[in-house]
Amino acid sequence: MNLIPIILVAAVLIFAIARPRGLPEIVVAGPAALIVVLTGAVSLTEARTEVATMTPTVVFLVAVLILAHAADALGVFGWVSQVLQKQSRRDPRRLLTYVFVAAAATTAALSLDATVVLLTPAVIGAARAVAASPRPHSYAAAHLSNSASTLLPVSNLTNLIAFSATGLTFLHFTALMALPWVVTIVMEYLIFRLFFRTELKATNHAEPAPPSPRLHAPTLPLVVIGATLVGFAASGFVGIEPAWVAVAGAGVLGSVALRRRRTDLPRILYAADLWFCAFVLVLGIVVAGVAHGPIGDWIGRILPSDTSFVSLLVVATVAALAANLVNNLPATLLMIAALGPSAPPGLLLAMLIGVNLGPNLTYVGSLATMLWRRVATSAGAAPTLATFTKLGLATTPLTLFTAVSALWLVL
């Protein structure tokens, strides 16, 4: 067995976790992709195919990051933070409830990146404004960016990759995943209430932050976001990639923000996080060296082909483990290839449950979690590996089991 691809995947993921001196992930992922091609572990044709497969996903990622930045610049997430503060009535438990609602809705409608990049600072600010610990609410944003991303084909990049393979329409996909989505969020909420019970009992002794100037609901940005979501639903009927709908929404809202001088081109480029997007592109090449080798063949042999409850659970579990070993996007590509072109839609949906819920177990499980670590740290609420891991062990197995059970019932 050629160990070079395995060693390179490990090196890339370790660097992505540590990020020494704040260097972007592409610093190691780029050379690693070049090495797997030069050593023959991945042919040049295969590398091109990987890039072509991932390009629409990356375009979507860039567009959603810009759309979310423009929405933030136009006051959407500042308004959300004020709503959270008002509705919490200075009760941390009540605030957690509304954070769950906001995070689930944001993840489903604007994708998990908006929840991570923009809602996280908003909920941390809301917690501090009512003198509550920001930890439960920040971790809730992180977890729901993954576990609440199963509802719509556009809620997660993994969903976009697998959507065409399922053969389902946008609305049929959503209908099948609605019950797993609901039971997952409920299970997460109950565990969070228990896990953070001490911090949720009372507010901190510190004085609450002074109230911010009252903001009116930002009607235009909310309308554009709603229209973009409707465009996602309609895109399948007219044969348009959801990525281009996201580009249109980002273009409209970005133009409004620029015209109102709420942002500028350098800040838009920074929000697009182009180095991170380049990392997404080349990561698929690095992992292809593993996927096209004996490990990929072995996974294909152990996966079932029917949609019994046990089969759905096996596929979801293998997908969750793969996501935590090689990250959820490459794991999605690996699992789709292993399941084959004739896989029943139910198995593909179970796979998505695995790659979307499984990453709550480790930092490297999803790109969203990596982004969340940066954002939470910048907001002064740096997460710890110990807390993230303990919380992941408490939530991931149970949410995975209940979500697969719900999918089986729906199917």
N, C-alpha and C positions, 0 to 999 in steps of 0.2 A: 504493500500500500504506500502511495506517495504521501508522505507526511507534511510536505511543504505547505499545501493549502490549509491543512488543519492548524499548523503552527502560525500561519499568517492571519487566519481568522481570529485565533486567540490573541495575537499581538494587537490587532486592530481593536478588538473589544476591550482589552485591558487598557489600552491608551484612551479609548473613548470614556472609560470610567474615571481614570485618573486625571486626564487632561492637564498634564504638567505645564506650568506657566501659562495656563489658559489657552494653549495652542489648539486650533481647530482639529477636528477628527481627520480631516483630509490629509493632514501632514503625514500620517502613517498609512491611511487607507489608499491614497494615490500610489505611492511606491509599491504597496502590497499588490494592488491590481496589476501593475506593470510586471511584477515578478511572476505572478501566476500565468500571465500570457507568455512571457519570455521563456519560462521553464516548460511550456507546453501543457500545463495542467488545464488551461482553458485556451482553446484556439482563438485566433483573431476573429473568426466568424461568430463563434459563440459569444465573445466579448461584445461584438457589435449588436448581436441579438439581445443580450442583457440590457445594454444601454437603450436600444430602441424600445424594449418592453417597459423600462422604467421611466422613459422620458415623459409620457403623459402624466404619470404619477408625480414627477418632480415639477412639471408645469403647474399642476393642480396645487401642489404644496406652496410654490412661490406665490401663486395668485391668492390663495387663502390667507397666507401670511400678510400680504399687502392689503387685502380686503379687511382683515381683522385690525391691522394697524390704522387704516383710514377710519374704521368705525371707532376705534379708541380715540384717535385725534379729534373726532367730531363729538366726543362726549358719551358714547354708548356705555362704556364700562365704568366711567365715573358715575353715571346715572344709576347703573346696576348696583354699584357699591353703596350709594345713598339709599336705594330701595332696600338693600339687605340690612343696613343699619336701622332704618325706620321699622321694618317688619320684625326685627329681632327683639325689640323692646328690652334691650340690654340683657337678654337671656342667651347664654352661649349655646344651649341646646336648641333653642328656637332658631338661632342664627345658623346652626349646622343644618337644620331642616331646609332652610331657604337656600343655603349654599348648595345642597344636593339638588334642589330643583333647578337652580340657575346653571350649575355645572352640567347636569344631564341635558337640559335644553340647549345650552351652548354647544356641547359636544355633538349632539345629534344634528343641529341645524348648521353650524359653522365649522364643524370638524373639531377633532381633539386639539389641533394646534392653537385655535383661538382660546380654548379653555386653559391651556397651559401658559401661553404667552401673555394673555391679557386678562383673563378672569382671575388667575392666581393672584396678581398684585391687588386686584379689586377686593377679593375676599380677605386677603391679609390686612388691607387697609380698613375694611369694615370691622374686622375683629378688634383691631387696635382702637378704632374709634369708639367702641363700646366697652373698652378695657377688658376684652376677653383674650385668652391665649390664641395666637394665630395658628398653632400647630394642627389641631384637628381639621380646621377649615382648609389649610394649605394642602394637607395630605388628602383631603376629600377631593380637591381639584385634580390632584395627580391621579388618584385611583379612578375617578369618573371619566377622566380623559381617555382612559383605556376601556374600562368596563361599560361605560355608557355609549361606546362608539359602535355598537352592533346594529343599531336601529335602521339607518339609511345607508344605501350604497356609497354616499358621499361623506359619511361620518368619519371614515378612517381610510387612509391610503390602502390598507390591506383589503378593505371592502371593494375599492375601485379596481384593484388588480384581479380579484376573484369574481367580480360581478358578471363579466361577460361569460366566464366559464360556467356559471350556474344556469344560464339560459333563461333566467327569470326577468320579468319586467321590474321596473323601479317599485311599483306599488305592491306587486306580489312578494318581492324580497322584503319590503317593509312589513307587510302583513305577517309573514312567517317569523320575523325576528322580533315582533312587538312584545309577545309574552316573555321570551327569554330576556329582553331588555328590561322589562318591568321587574321581574323577579330578581334579576341581578342587582338592580339599584336598591330594592327593598332589603335584600340580604346584606349588601354593603352597609346600608344605613344602620341596621340593627347591630352589626359587628362594631361599627365605628362608635356607636353610643356606649357599648360595653368597653371597648378598648381604651377610649379616652374619657371614661366616666369621671375620673378625678378632675381633669382639666375642664370638664363641662359642667361641673357642679356650681361654680360661682365665677364671677368675673375676677380679674386681677385686682390687687390692691392699688395699682397705679391709676391715676386719674384718666378718664377717657379723653381722647383727643378732642379739641374744639370742633364744633360742627362746621362742615364745609358749606360754602354758599349754595343755596338750593338750586338744583339744576332741573330744567324742564325736560320732559321726555324728548330725545332727539328723533323727531318724526321721520325726516328724510333718510337718515342712515338705516333706521329700522325698516322703512319701506323698501329700500334697495336690497337689504339683506333678505327680506321676505320674498322679493321678486326673484332674487338669485336662487333661493330655495325652490320656488315654483319652477324656475328654469331647469334646475336639476331633475325635478320630477318629469318635466316635459321633454327633456333632451333625448330620452330613449325612443320616444315616438317619432322624432324627426331625424334621428341618426346623427346627433351631435354629441361629441365627447363631453362629459361633465367638466373636464378641464377648461374647455373654451367658454363654458357658461361662467365658471369661476373667474376667468380672465376678464370677461365682460363686466361682471360685478365689481371686480377690483378696479377696472378702468374707470367706471362711472364714479364709484365712491372715492377713489384716489384723486380723480379730477376735482371733485367737490372739495375735498380737503385741501388740495393745492390752491384752488381758487379762493377759498376762505382763509388761506395762509395759516392753516392749522398744522401743516407739515411742509416738508420740502423734499426734493429729490434725494439728497444724501440720507435723510432719515428713512425714506421709503426703501432705498437700497439696503440700508442696515436692517430694516425689518424683514426684508426678503431672505436674509441669512444665506447668501449665495454659496458660501463655503460649506455650510451644512447641507445644502441641496446637492452640491457636488459630491459630498460624502455619500449621500443616498444613492447617487448614480453608480459610483465605483464600488460600493459595498456589494452590490449584486454580482459584480465580476469576481470579487474575492471569494464569495460564498459559492459561486458556480463551480470552483475547483473542487469543493467538497460535494456539492449536489450531483455533479456528473460522475462521481467516483463510486467506490464500493459502499460508502455510507448512504448515498442517495438510493442506490439499488436495494440496500438492505431495508430502508424505510418503506420502499415500494412493496417489498415482499411481505412485511408484517401488517400493512394496513388492510382492513376489511373492505369488502365491496358492497355490503348490504346496509340497510338503514335501521337495523334493530337498535334497541337502546344501548346494548353493550358495544356495538360497532360505533355508534355516534360518540359514546364516551371514550372509546379507545382513540378515535381520530382526534377528538378535542384534546385529550391528554397528551398525545404525541406532539400535536401542534403547539401546545403550551410549553412543553419541554424544549422543543426546537426553537421557539421564540426566545427563550431564556438562554439558549446556547449560542444562537447566531443572530439574534435580533428578529423582530416580528416581520419586517418586510422581506428579507431573504428567506425566512422560514415559510412565508406564504408562497413564494415562488417554488421552494423546495417541495412543499406539500402538494401544490397543484400538479407539479410534474409527477410526483409519486402516485397520486390518486388516479392520474390518467385522464384522457379527454372524454371518456364515457362515464365518469363518476356521477352518481346521482346528486342532484342539488342538495339533498339533505346532508350528505357527507361534506360537501363544500361549506355549507353553513355551519356545521359542527366544527370544521377546521377554523372558520373565522371566529367562532366563540373561543377556541383555544388560543389563537394568536392575538386576540384582542383582550381577553381576560387574563391569560397567563402572564403577560409582562408585569402585572402588579407584584410579581414575586421578587424580581431583581431589577437593579438599576438599568441593566443592558437589555432588558426585554423589549423595550420599544423606544423609538426615536422621541416620542412625546415625553417619556420619563427623563431622558437626557436633557431635553429642553427645559423641563420643569425644574430640575436641579439648579440650572443656571438662573432661571427667573426668580425662584424662591430665595436663592442666596442673594441676588441683587436687591430683593425687597427686604432684606434683613431678617429672613426667617429660614436660614440654611437648614436643610434636612440632614438627618444622620442615617448612616447605613444600618445601624442596629434597629432603629425604630421602623424604618422602611421594610426591613426584612421580617421583623416580628409581625408587623401589620399584614404583610404579604402572606405569611404562613397562616395567619388567622383567617384571611378573606379568600384567597385564591382557590384552594380546594373546594370550599363550600359553594362559592359563586359558580365555579365551573360545573359542579355537579347539578346545582339547581337550574342553571341555564340550559344545560343539555337535557335535563328532564323536561323542561318546558318546551324545548324544540321538539323532542320526541312526541309529546302530547299533541302539539300543533300538527306535526306531520302525520 
